[in-house]
Amino acid sequence: MIAVDGKEPRPGPGDALLSAVTVPSQFSLGSALVDTKTHEIPAARARFGQLGLAGRWVALDPLHTQDETARQLVLEPGAHYLLTVKNNQPTLRQNMARLIPVPPTGFSPSGPDAPPRARTGEKNKGAPESRTLESRPVAAEDLGFPFAAQAARLTRHRVGRKDETVGLITDLAPEDPPLQRLQANRQGWGIGNGTHQRLDVSLHDDRCRVRSTNGLWLLGRARRLVISLFMEGRARQAKPHFQSLTDFQTAMEEDNLAKALRFVTHRRPPL
C-alpha cells in the first residue's frame, strides 16, 4: 500500500511547495516541487507512473478524491484506490449516505445475512478509541465515481469527543474482508499524520523561513530522508513503539555528531 502525503510548507512569493510520497513504516519514495500557480492534485497524478504502483493499494488525502485521480490510478499504473470521502465531495457523500447506514456503536456480526462490518479498538493519546466500518458492494453508476466496487461508512468513536463519520470508496472486489479495508485506512492515516507530526514538531518544518526554491527542495528532501532512516532504524529495535524521532536525533548528536558522521561516510552504516 502506498500513501501520498501532501505536506505543504507555507510559501513566500515565487516559492515552490513540496508534495511527498511515502511507504508505511519505511521510506520516502520521493518528493515533487509544486509550483505556486498550481496545486498538489496534478502533482500527485504526475507521480503515479514513476512509482511502480501496479497491484498496490493507494490511499490519498481526501483532497485527492477526484474522478480523474481514481481513473488514472486504475488505468495507467494498474493500482487500486482506497479514498476517503468528506465534505469536499458533497454529492458523492450524499449518494453514499443514501446507500449505507451509519455503522452502529455496538454490533455482533453473525449469520449469513449480517452486513459486512468490522471494528478495531486502540488507545489514542491515552483515550480509548474504536473505528467501526459498514460496507456495501456498489456499481460505479450508483455513486457516479469511476470503477467503484465497494463503498463504506467509517465512524470513529473516542471518549470525550463527538463521533466522526466519513466515507470510504474503493475499486477492490467485494470479496475483500472489511477488516482489511479498515486496517488499510487506519494505516494510511497513520502515514500522513506521522509524517506531519515529525516534520512540524520534531524537525520544525513550519518554522523554517528558507524561501529559495533550491533551499526548499534540499531541506525538504533532507527532512524526509531523516524520517525514512528513523523509521527503518526503529523497525529494527526490540521495542520500536518506545522509540521517537527525537531519540534518533539525540543518538546521532552524541560524541560531537560522531554517529551522524559515521553514518554519512560509511558505505553500509549501522542503524
Secondary structure by P-SEA (a helix, b strand, c coil): cbbbbbccccccccbbbbbbbbcccccccbbbbbcccccaaaaaaaaccccccccbbbbbccccccaaaaaaaacccbbbbbcccccccaaaaaaaaacccccccbbbbbcccccbbbbbbbbcccbbbbbbbbbbbbcccccccccccccbbbbbbbcccccccbbbbccccccccaaaaaaaaaaaaaaaaaaaaaacccccccccccccaaaaaaaaaaaaaaaaaaaaaaaaccccccccaaaaaaaaacccaaaaaaaaccccccc
